[in-house]
Amino acid sequence: MKRLVLAGIGALALVSTLGTANAADLPRREAMPTKAPIYAPIYNWTGAYVGINGGGGWGRSDTSAPFASGSFNTSGAVVGGTLGYNYQVGQTVFGLEGDVDWSNVRGSSTCGAGFSCETKNSWLATARGRIGYAFDRVMPYVTGGLAVGDIKSSVAGIGSSTQTKAGWTLGGGVEAAIAGPWTAKVEYLYADLGRGSSMLGSDTKFNTSLVRAGVNYRF
């Protein structure tokens, strides 16, 4: 009996030794390589850009003169070009922007005893500062500065006169990066060109609200 027990213990020790040796001879399984996650870089708004814009305007014109006075609505389309530069600090974006638009914002009404008065703006330019807050590829902003344009006043049967006037503009919008160096924006501007004196001592006031969409190319 004793011999049987010793023989069993010896057999178990031999099997254990052979199993350990065979396991050591097996090739090690290499760990599967893992790819590092790819992170898109945060969009940077710094740089110069050029673009085009277009939209429409509506407002109010008041004409007063010794012989004809009236107040009426104005409206029309605008289209033009844009030039600007942004500088980003953290998420805040500081910018300068200028644009020149062809304008067809106009209106007319009967004024005085049988007279017809008309006010027309045929071009409008702005030079503005911008401050935006970048949410990566989307940037809401506020803007304001100088507005310059012409005020043409006409009274049917009497004549017309045109003056270039400087005023102010204020507004805001949202700009978004869409593909590569291209961005798109939608903005609102209120522009006030003040009052312009015209023929026969008349005085014309012109202001307009503009809604414009634009596309910019960033360098």
ZIPEMO-V834585 format. One record per backbone hydrogen bond with DSSP energy under -0.5 kcal/mol. CO is the residue of the C=O (numbers start at 0). NH is the residue of the N-H. Records with the same first field share a line. If there is no record, write none. Layout:
# ZIPEMO-V834585
CO->NH / NH
This chain:
# ZIPEMO-V834585
0->4
1->5
2->6
3->7
4->8
5->9
6->10
7->11
8->12
9->13
10->14
11->15
12->16
13->17
14->18
15->19
16->20
17->21
18->22
19->23
20->24
21->25
22->25
27->29
36->38
46->85
47->218
48->83
49->216
50->81
51->214
52->79
53->212
54->77
55->210
56->75
57->208
58->73
59->206
60->71
61->204
62->69
63->202
66->112
68->111
69->62
71->60
73->58
74->105
75->56
76->103
77->54
78->101
79->52
80->99
81->50
82->97
83->48
84->95
85->46
86->93
88->91
90->133
91->88 / 93
92->131
93->86
94->129
95->84
96->127
97->82
98->125
99->80
100->123
101->78
103->105
104->120
105->74
106->118
108->116
110->114
111->113
114->110 / 116
115->155
116->108
117->153
118->106
119->121 / 151
120->104
121->102
122->149
123->100
124->147
125->98
126->145
127->96
128->143
129->94
130->141
131->92
132->134 / 139
133->135
134->136 / 137
136->176
137->134
138->174
139->132
140->172
141->130
142->170
143->128
144->168
145->126
146->166
147->124
148->164
150->152 / 162
151->119
152->160
153->117
154->157 / 158
158->154
160->152
162->150 / 164
164->148
166->146
167->191
168->144
169->189
170->142
171->187
172->140
173->185
174->138
175->183
178->181
180->217
181->177 / 178
182->215
183->175
184->213
185->173
186->211
187->171
188->190 / 209
189->169
190->207
191->167
193->205
195->203
197->200
198->201
201->197
202->63
203->195
204->61
205->192
206->59
207->190
208->57
209->188
210->55
211->186
212->53
213->184
214->51
215->182 / 217
216->49
